[in-house]
């Protein structure tokens, strides 16, 4: 199945109002309560010095570059020492990114990071190859995480899951004025762009 990569970023999102809780970096309570697949996907200690949000799109080349070139070092040096807890927030830029995010969210939480890393590392094959069967290519990667093609198709067709992801995106726009990917939020300070490790470390230390 080939899906449109038409940009969604400027299109109005027809959503019910998103509830905002007083707890910093909480997943929207209504969506999380309704569907645990929309709960936080994160890595790092719960009591890390700073929680860093990453708003990302699975079809964003800049997001892929960060995850390839910078994230392994962030995970080893900053997540590993208890400075950072990384929290991923979906911000799909097109219909294909939304479908991929739905598949990622349908996996068990402990397989999420590995799956999105694999998707970001193989964008050229499933997202940008001319005439590619986008969902079929995503399903090949999902199979390595234990997901059947039927489960992939069900996740892509799940409109409630799609709506929850778009609510997450809308909340990022409303709360932090997110308008591009990747955007990282340190404390309450948004930082757009695929930052270097040194810049990431500086911003994390400033927010800790």
C-alpha positions in Angstrom: 0.0 0.0 0.0 1.4 3.4 -1.0 0.5 6.3 1.2 0.6 10.0 0.6 3.5 12.0 2.0 1.6 15.2 1.6 2.5 17.6 4.4 0.1 17.8 7.3 1.9 20.6 9.1 -0.2 23.5 7.8 -3.5 21.7 7.7 -6.0 22.3 10.5 -6.4 19.3 12.7 -10.0 18.6 13.4 -9.8 17.4 17.0 -11.7 17.6 20.2 -10.1 19.9 22.8 -7.1 18.4 24.4 -7.0 18.5 28.2 -3.9 20.0 29.8 -2.9 18.7 33.2 -0.7 20.6 35.7 2.0 17.9 35.8 4.9 18.8 33.5 5.5 16.4 30.7 2.5 14.3 31.4 0.9 12.5 28.5 -2.6 14.0 27.8 -4.7 12.3 30.5 -7.8 11.7 28.3 -5.8 9.9 25.5 -3.6 7.9 27.9 -6.6 6.7 30.0 -8.5 5.7 26.8 -5.7 3.9 25.2 -2.4 2.8 26.9 -0.7 2.7 23.5 -0.7 6.5 23.8 1.2 6.5 27.1 4.8 7.7 27.3 7.5 6.0 25.3 10.7 6.8 27.0 14.1 5.5 28.1 16.0 6.5 31.2 15.5 6.6 34.9 12.2 7.9 36.2 14.2 10.2 38.6 16.6 11.5 36.0 17.7 15.1 36.5 15.8 16.3 33.4 13.2 14.8 31.1 13.8 15.8 27.5 10.9 15.6 25.1 11.6 14.9 21.4 8.9 15.8 19.0 9.7 13.8 15.8 8.3 12.5 12.6 9.3 9.1 11.2 9.6 10.6 7.7 11.8 13.5 8.7 15.4 13.2 7.4 16.7 15.5 10.2 15.1 13.2 12.8 16.9 10.3 11.2 20.2 12.1 11.2 19.9 12.9 14.9 19.0 9.3 15.7 21.9 8.0 13.7 24.6 10.5 14.6 23.8 11.8 18.0 21.3 9.7 19.9 23.6 6.7 20.5 26.0 9.0 22.4 23.2 10.7 24.2 21.8 7.3 25.3 25.2 6.1 26.4 26.5 9.2 28.2 23.5 11.2 29.4 20.8 8.6 29.7 23.2 6.1 31.1 24.4 8.3 33.9 21.0 9.4 35.0 21.1 12.9 33.7 18.4 12.5 31.0 15.2 10.6 30.5 14.3 10.8 26.9 10.5 10.9 26.1 9.3 10.6 22.5 6.3 12.5 21.3 4.8 11.8 17.8 4.6 14.8 15.5 3.8 13.2 12.1 4.4 15.5 9.1 2.5 13.5 6.6 0.1 10.5 6.2 2.9 8.0 5.9 4.6 9.2 9.1 1.2 8.9 10.9 0.8 5.3 9.7 4.3 4.4 10.8 3.7 6.0 14.2 0.5 4.0 14.6 2.5 0.8 14.0 5.2 1.8 16.4 2.6 2.6 19.1 0.9 -0.7 18.6 4.0 -2.6 19.6 4.8 -3.3 23.3 6.5 -0.3 24.9 9.8 -2.2 25.4 10.1 -2.7 21.6 9.3 0.9 20.7 12.8 2.4 20.7 14.3 -0.3 18.7 11.5 -0.2 16.1 11.6 3.6 15.6 15.4 3.5 15.4 15.1 0.8 12.6 12.5 2.9 10.8 14.6 6.1 11.0 17.7 4.2 9.8 15.9 2.8 6.8 13.8 5.8 5.6 15.2 5.5 2.1 13.7 2.1 1.7 10.2 2.5 3.1 9.5 6.2 2.9 11.3 7.7 -0.1 11.8 4.8 -2.6 9.7 5.6 -5.7 6.7 3.3 -6.1 7.5 1.5 -2.8 4.8 -0.5 -1.0 5.2 1.8 2.1 3.1 -0.3 4.5 4.6 -3.5 3.2 8.1 -2.2 3.9 7.1 -1.1 7.3 5.6 -4.5 7.9 8.9 -6.2 7.1 10.7 -4.2 9.8 7.8 -4.7 12.2 8.1 -8.5 11.7 11.5 -8.3 13.3 9.8 -6.9 16.4 7.3 -9.8 16.4 4.4 -8.1 14.6 2.4 -9.9 11.9 1.2 -8.3 8.7 -2.4 -8.5 9.9 -1.4 -6.7 13.1 0.4 -4.0 11.1 -2.7 -3.5 8.8 -5.0 -3.3 11.8 -2.8 -0.7 13.4 -2.7 1.4 10.3 -6.5 1.2 10.0 -7.1 2.1 13.7 -8.7 5.5 13.5 -8.8 5.9 17.3 -5.1 5.4 17.5 -4.5 7.9 14.6 -6.7 10.4 16.4 -4.8 10.0 19.6 -1.4 10.6 17.9 -2.8 13.7 16.2 -4.0 14.9 19.6 -0.4 14.5 20.8 0.8 16.6 17.9 -1.8 19.3 18.5 -0.8 19.4 22.2 2.8 20.0 21.2 1.7 22.8 18.9 -0.4 24.4 21.6 1.9 23.9 24.6 5.3 24.5 23.1 4.6 26.0 19.7 6.1 23.0 17.9 6.2 23.6 14.1 9.1 21.5 12.9 10.9 18.3 13.6 12.9 17.4 15.4 12.2 19.8 18.2 13.5 19.0 21.7 12.1 20.4 24.9 14.5 20.9 27.8 12.6 21.9 30.9 10.1 24.1 29.1 12.5 25.4 26.5 12.0 24.2 23.0 15.0 23.7 20.8 14.3 23.0 17.1 16.7 21.2 14.8 18.9 18.1 14.9 21.4 19.5 17.5 24.9 18.2 18.0 25.8 16.1 21.1 27.6 19.0 22.6 24.6 21.3 22.2 22.3 18.6 23.5 24.5 18.1 26.6 24.7 21.8 27.3 20.9 22.3 27.1 20.3 19.2 29.3 22.8 20.5 31.9 21.2 23.9 31.9 17.8 22.4 32.5 18.9 19.9 35.1 
